């Protein structure tokens, strides 16, 4: 459908540009319907920079979506191979799994061979916005990371923009002056792109080329509607490093760059931590709003403990739920394999569901209109022992059914008034339905008594 | 060791009794050491009722632990069979898995056959306090739940007290007057014991026998130091039912019963919900403190969404972390099988780790002394690429190692400066170590320049 929409567009083609000119694009109208929001509100939020619609004009099979505080909380799933493992088919399978389970955007973080053809296959198969980290490809094209030039980097970004990538993580905010702030950290710089930029700056004794060439970057973005995801190169990689000088120094620069991007009609979101103790999460959300002028905040977790490798989807879903409740617009998932290895398809599944939970819990806690409807429907089905409907309303219907069927697989049990957890005699919901009837009888009895008493009193009067 | 400790004790043998008399029991001293707290503080907190040490005098292989706001946040794992599945060997295996992974207490919720021998086997094997829900056994001994008498119930409780059970969930706070408050709920009464008590009251048109016989119950408790876990029969079973009139009406009664228990030197904790949206959790913790006089709060999750069957350990770990941060003293785990079937050993593992994460995140957020030490050590090992130490410091070392080894099993990779997630070229930690050296060189160079400049200036002066 988007082929028609984008046909006549030329020059500056960003949603921000159109919104500011008062044009209601098909993308805005589409998003408004999905979000059950008035189209004018979507247009206003996009114009204000508080909402983005990552929608490269070349990604025509995209079904547009919105990221911003007025929209429901979104989640991103990272896929992509590394030099050590995986190929194109497997990455497309991961994409499909992620989208099927509800990922709102997908980032292709491939760093290995065939990076270009993997991206092409993913874009062709994806109805959701695709994000990338272009420095990963740029690095593959040079011998040493320090051989990179600004032209190399911008060349790769432009190439990917033409391919149809919807948003790119760019590490523009890490400046030379900030590097000494990281040396006393426990885990230093944990952003891959950030570490590479740091290495480059120290080697060349020059400022960050993406910072000094930011205007050239913006020119690429506005020509294709490539959205910027301003990377937090100095995000904390451990609880101890959270909310430090380095992190906030970079965040301030991201705020300045946001304003410059908006001046050129380029859509922007801001990336956030990482590893943050629970009691610092609300403060981090507030700080971003303040320093980055309410540009949508896109956070990675954060993990609320460092001691759970193998279960970091859970550790980080706790932080993500808190972040979403406190105003983050998109939550980047973390899989059980984080810190241990490249996620496979099952890891993608675990990560996506953990984050669907976090985002939904955030929507419920923010009292978004209708956010709790699905919970209420599922709970009604639960009380009615309608097992098939419970499965259908679940975030992962297949897994829910599998688990139920482990002990009671026969179809007859799909209407049974119990499951194997309590067995028939101890099912509280079953007993409660008898309680409900008894309460009704009790009340009827009481009403009868009252009627008789009233009659007596009237007779006596 | 406890055999010696309890030898001379007779009459009222509760820790609360001793604490009030100014006696420092071996249990208090033991707990103080575990918690790294001054023994006097433990004694004072126990005397105040703000901390309990569930330690039945007959459970002599117990290693005492404490539940209360001054202690670290604890977790409980539920095991136990149902009429539909599982036996004694499997339940002892689940116990061992739970304890090995760090469950602080274990509840045996068996409701099927051989309930007595399963409990005996569990107690004999358990170094952690064992809790039960005695009504499950009482019910097995009668034809219909409504045949139960107060004597039956108290008889079973006394029997279990003599066996060595450390704490019991008793549904004393659900009163007849509260039942009509539940009929408009989506999920009614979801506590198994609560639903049975409701059924009993409606059938007999009488008040809750555990409420009317509460003093007899206290007499049993003080003779064996059986701690009470006052059950929340009217806890919400869905987001929609959270924080309603019924829930808080019962909570108020639990507060009254707490005072009566304290008068008789009986240790008490209060059970809490269930299903609660994130934005109501802090309020629920506050309400309990107020209505129940700061008796330790022992919460079940709570789940922050209803739509994740198959992943309720995650949904509820989010709520549990928030609850712990806001003052809950113990978190009752929920496994992935919740709402679907009886948990097996792998479900126990998933549940325990999810809750270890939640409790630890709460301790970190509360700034408990030393709470973050293990996180910092693991993060240092991570930065140093000491994979074996990372595994050792993990909550589940075996699982962490398995996941790492899926792609890089060879022992050589245990010191490799990368994993399969990013591969050798893209490991930020690896690059960062070069950054650190370069920053140091830069700073040395700058210092040298400054020295020269100073020399020039001094020479010129």
Interface residues (C-beta under 8 A of the other chain):
Chain A: X82 X83 X84 X85 X111 X112 X136 X139 X145 X179 X180 X182 X183 X186 X187 X188 X189 X190 X191 X192 X194 X195 X196 X198 X199 X202 X203 X205 X237 X238 X239 X240 X241 X277 X278 X279 X304 X305 X306 X307 X308 X309 X310 X311 X313 X314 X315 X317 X318 X321 X322 X325 X336 X337 X338 X339 X340 X341 X342 X343 X344 X353 X354 X356 X357 X358 X360 X361 X362 X364 X365 X366 X367 X372 X374 X375 X376 X378 X379 X380 X382 X383 X390 X391 X393 X394 X395 X396 X399 X400 X402 X403 X404 X406 X407 X408 X419 X420 X421 X422 X423 X424 X425 X426 X427 X428 X429 X431 X432 X433 X434 X435 X436 X438 X439 X440 X442 X443
Chain B: X82 X83 X84 X85 X111 X112 X136 X139 X145 X179 X180 X182 X183 X186 X187 X188 X189 X190 X191 X192 X194 X195 X196 X198 X199 X202 X203 X205 X237 X238 X239 X240 X277 X278 X279 X304 X305 X306 X307 X308 X309 X310 X311 X313 X314 X315 X317 X318 X321 X322 X325 X336 X337 X338 X339 X340 X341 X342 X343 X344 X353 X354 X356 X357 X358 X360 X361 X362 X364 X365 X366 X367 X372 X374 X375 X376 X378 X379 X380 X382 X383 X390 X391 X393 X394 X395 X396 X399 X400 X402 X403 X404 X406 X407 X408 X419 X420 X421 X422 X423 X424 X425 X426 X427 X428 X429 X431 X432 X433 X434 X435 X436 X438 X439 X440 X442 X443
